[in-house]
Amino acid sequence: MNRIGFIVASILLVFGIGSSMLFVVDQRQFGVVYALGEIKSVITEPGLNIKLPPPFQNVSYIDKRLLTLDSTDSEPMLTAEKQRVVIDWYVRWRISDPAPYIRNVGLNEGAGANQLNRVVRNAFQEEINKRTVKELLSLKREALMAAVKAEVLEKVRGEKPWGVDVVDVRITRVDYVEAITESVYRRMEAERKRVANELRSTGAAEGEKIRADADRQREVTIANAYRDAQKIKGEGDAEASRIYAEAFGRDAQFAQFYRSLDAYKASFANKSDVMVLDPAGSEFFKTFRNGGNAGGGAAANKR
């Protein structure tokens, strides 16, 4: 019985030692083999591999994929004209050589991200100090990002290479700090109000000008129309007077009779009209006295 237990224990021990000697490297990772804290080998290809059992050798894994580092610091930076701006950026990077990375940076991706964040921020600060806000918002922004990328690559490939590769550096946002932003918005609002008031004033002046011109044209049109009407009326009155004169000239007695009838019609237009006259001595009722013959008496005497 003891022999069987010994055999089983031996098999389990051999199996445990064998399993500790085997490790699998994923295609998304590097496998780094250590011997007493020293890097013995770096496995770059995926598959099954063999090492010595612990504590003689150990293995750790580092991501080989393309990584993204986003800015987390909102501290403002100074531009060339001493304006305080806040920028958001991101960096695309990867670990290209695990051995120098582990020796000079750290054992995991977080250590590289922390150091890279500091280097990228310093590079941005240095480049932004050389440029104005207008340049940060114009096409020169591409030149700024290229310059930052070059500085970062120079740093990570220096005397002690980091074993990383920086693929891209991008700015996602450039903005003033909150206090300056509020001031800028107030200035923009004041400027828009000034422009609006100026446009309203110009429009009001143009409106007054148009109304004044319209009133002038109206007065001129009315005056011309009144002049033409009076001229036509005068010509009509003259023509009427001529016709009356021509008609009345043919028979003076009829003309006097017709005028008397017009006078009577105008005088007795209303029932309430009252006239105090001497019918016997007044020339106004001469036609009535003569029985409608204004010149009857004169004609009889003449005969």
C-alpha positions in Angstrom: 0.0 0.0 0.0 2.8 2.3 0.9 4.5 1.4 -2.4 1.4 2.4 -4.4 1.1 5.7 -2.6 4.8 6.4 -3.2 4.3 5.7 -6.9 1.2 7.9 -7.1 3.0 10.7 -5.3 6.0 10.4 -7.6 3.7 10.5 -10.7 2.0 13.6 -9.3 5.4 15.2 -8.5 6.7 14.5 -12.0 3.5 15.8 -13.5 3.7 19.0 -11.4 7.3 19.6 -12.3 6.6 18.9 -16.0 3.6 21.3 -16.1 5.7 24.0 -14.4 8.3 23.6 -17.1 5.7 24.2 -19.9 4.2 27.6 -20.7 2.2 29.0 -23.6 2.8 32.3 -25.2 -0.2 34.0 -26.8 0.1 35.7 -30.1 -0.8 39.1 -28.4 2.1 38.8 -25.9 5.8 38.5 -25.4 7.0 35.8 -23.1 10.0 36.8 -20.9 11.9 34.0 -19.1 13.8 34.9 -15.9 16.5 33.0 -14.1 17.1 34.3 -10.6 15.8 37.7 -11.6 17.8 37.9 -14.8 16.3 37.9 -18.2 17.4 34.7 -19.9 15.2 34.8 -23.1 12.4 36.5 -24.8 9.8 34.5 -26.6 8.2 36.5 -29.5 6.4 33.8 -31.4 3.2 32.2 -30.1 3.2 28.5 -29.0 4.2 26.0 -26.4 7.6 26.5 -24.8 9.8 24.8 -22.1 11.7 26.3 -19.2 13.2 25.2 -15.9 10.9 24.8 -13.0 10.6 27.4 -10.4 12.5 28.8 -8.6 15.2 28.3 -11.2 13.2 30.0 -14.0 10.0 32.0 -14.1 8.1 33.6 -17.0 6.1 36.8 -17.3 4.1 38.2 -20.1 4.0 41.7 -21.8 1.4 42.9 -24.2 2.8 43.4 -27.7 -0.4 45.0 -29.1 -0.8 48.7 -30.1 -1.6 50.6 -26.9 -3.4 53.9 -26.4 -2.3 56.5 -23.8 -4.8 59.3 -23.2 -3.9 62.5 -21.4 -5.2 62.7 -17.8 -3.6 66.0 -16.7 -5.7 69.1 -17.1 -3.0 71.6 -16.0 -2.9 74.5 -18.4 0.1 75.3 -20.6 1.4 78.7 -21.8 1.5 79.7 -25.4 3.9 82.1 -27.1 1.6 85.0 -26.3 1.3 83.8 -22.6 -2.2 82.5 -23.0 -3.2 79.6 -20.7 -4.6 76.7 -22.7 -5.7 73.2 -21.8 -5.1 70.4 -24.4 -6.3 66.9 -24.7 -4.1 64.4 -26.5 -3.5 60.7 -27.0 -0.5 58.6 -28.1 -0.5 55.3 -29.9 2.5 53.2 -28.8 3.7 49.6 -28.5 6.4 47.7 -26.7 8.9 46.6 -29.4 11.7 45.1 -27.4 10.8 43.6 -24.0 14.4 43.2 -22.6 15.4 46.9 -22.6 11.8 47.8 -21.7 11.9 45.7 -18.5 15.4 47.0 -17.6 14.8 50.7 -18.2 11.1 51.2 -17.7 9.3 48.5 -15.7 7.7 45.1 -15.6 4.3 45.9 -17.1 2.6 48.3 -19.5 1.4 50.7 -16.7 5.0 51.6 -15.9 5.7 52.6 -19.6 2.4 54.5 -19.8 3.3 56.6 -16.7 6.8 57.5 -18.0 5.5 58.1 -21.5 2.8 60.4 -20.2 5.5 62.6 -18.5 7.7 62.7 -21.6 4.8 63.5 -23.9 3.5 66.3 -21.7 6.9 67.9 -21.4 7.2 67.8 -25.2 3.8 69.4 -25.7 4.7 72.1 -23.2 8.0 72.9 -25.0 6.3 73.0 -28.4 3.2 75.0 -27.3 5.5 77.6 -25.8 6.8 78.3 -29.3 3.4 78.8 -30.9 0.4 81.1 -30.6 -3.2 80.0 -30.1 -4.0 80.8 -33.7 -1.3 78.4 -34.8 -2.7 75.7 -32.5 -6.0 76.0 -34.2 -4.8 76.2 -37.7 -3.1 73.8 -40.1 0.2 74.3 -38.2 -1.3 71.9 -35.6 0.0 69.0 -37.7 3.5 70.4 -37.5 3.1 70.6 -33.7 2.1 67.0 -33.4 4.9 65.9 -35.7 7.4 67.8 -33.6 6.1 66.3 -30.4 6.3 62.8 -31.8 9.9 63.5 -32.9 10.9 64.7 -29.5 9.3 61.7 -27.8 11.0 59.2 -30.1 14.3 60.9 -29.5 13.8 60.5 -25.8 12.7 56.9 -25.8 15.5 56.0 -28.2 18.2 57.8 -26.3 21.2 56.4 -24.4 19.0 54.0 -22.6 16.4 52.9 -25.1 13.0 52.1 -23.7 12.2 49.3 -26.1 9.0 51.1 -27.2 7.8 52.5 -30.5 5.6 55.6 -30.7 3.3 55.3 -33.7 1.2 58.5 -33.5 0.6 61.6 -31.4 -2.6 63.5 -31.7 -4.3 66.5 -30.2 -8.0 66.0 -29.7 -8.9 69.4 -28.1 -7.4 72.8 -27.5 -9.3 75.2 -25.2 -8.7 78.1 -22.8 -8.8 77.5 -19.1 -12.3 78.0 -17.6 -11.8 81.5 -16.4 -10.4 82.7 -19.7 -13.0 80.8 -21.6 -15.8 82.6 -19.7 -14.1 86.0 -20.5 -13.7 85.1 -24.1 -17.4 84.1 -24.3 -18.3 87.5 -22.8 -16.2 89.4 -25.2 -17.7 87.4 -28.1 -21.2 88.1 -26.8 -20.4 91.8 -26.5 -19.0 91.9 -30.0 -22.0 90.1 -31.4 -24.3 92.5 -29.6 -22.3 95.5 -30.9 -22.5 94.2 -34.5 -26.3 93.5 -34.0 -26.9 97.0 -32.7 -24.9 98.5 -35.5 -26.9 96.6 -38.0 -30.1 97.7 -36.3 -29.0 101.3 -36.4 -28.0 101.1 -40.0 -31.4 99.4 -40.8 -33.3 102.0 -38.9 -31.5 104.8 -40.7 -32.1 103.1 -44.1 -35.8 102.7 -43.1 -36.1 106.4 -42.2 -34.4 107.3 -45.5 -36.8 105.1 -47.5 -39.8 106.4 -45.6 -38.7 110.0 -46.1 -38.2 109.4 -49.8 -41.6 107.7 -50.1 -43.3 110.6 -48.3 -41.5 113.1 -50.6 -42.6 111.2 -53.6 -46.1 111.0 -52.2 -46.2 114.8 -51.7 -44.8 115.4 -55.1 -47.3 113.1 -56.7 -50.3 114.6 -54.8 -49.1 118.1 -55.7 -48.7 117.3 -59.3 -52.1 115.6 -59.3 -53.7 118.6 -57.6 -52.0 120.9 -60.1 -53.2 118.9 -63.0 -56.7 118.7 -61.5 -56.9 122.4 -61.0 -55.6 123.0 -64.5 -58.3 120.7 -65.9 -60.9 122.2 -63.7 -59.9 125.7 -64.7 -60.0 124.7 -68.3 -63.4 123.1 -67.8 -64.7 126.2 -66.0 -63.4 128.4 -68.8 -65.0 126.2 -71.4 -68.2 126.2 -69.4 -68.1 130.0 -69.1 -67.5 130.2 -72.8 -70.4 128.0 -73.6 -72.6 129.8 -71.1 -71.6 133.1 -72.6 -72.2 131.9 -76.1 -75.6 130.5 -75.2 -76.7 133.4 -73.1 -75.5 135.9 -75.7 -78.0 134.6 -78.1 -80.9 135.5 -75.7 -80.2 137.9 -72.9 -83.7 137.7 -71.5 -83.5 133.9 -71.2 -80.1 134.2 -69.6 -81.5 136.5 -66.9 -84.4 134.2 -66.3 -82.1 131.2 -66.0 -79.8 132.9 -63.5 -82.8 134.0 -61.5 -84.0 130.4 -61.3 -80.6 129.3 -60.1 -80.7 132.0 -57.4 -84.2 131.0 -56.3 -83.1 127.3 -56.2 -80.0 128.1 -54.1 -82.0 130.4 -51.7 -84.9 128.1 -51.0 -83.0 124.8 -50.8 -84.2 124.1 -47.3 -87.7 124.5 -45.7 -86.2 126.3 -42.8 -84.6 129.0 -44.9 -86.0 132.5 -44.1 -85.5 135.7 -46.1 -86.8 139.1 -45.0 -87.3 141.2 -48.2 -89.7 143.7 -49.6 -91.3 141.8 -52.5 -92.6 145.0 -54.1 -89.3 146.9 -54.1 -86.8 144.1 -54.3 -85.1 143.2 -57.6 -84.7 139.6 -56.3 -88.4 138.8 -56.9 -88.7 140.7 -60.2 -89.0 137.5 -62.2 -92.0 136.4 -60.0 -93.7 139.8 -60.3 -93.4 139.7 -64.1 -94.8 136.2 -64.3 -91.6 134.6 -65.4 -90.8 137.3 -67.9 -87.9 139.1 -66.5 -88.0 141.8 -69.1 -91.7 141.8 -69.7 -92.5 145.2 -68.3 -89.7 146.8 -70.2 -90.8 145.2 -73.4 -94.5 146.3 -72.9 -93.5 149.9 -72.2 -91.3 149.9 -75.2 -94.1 148.8 -77.3 
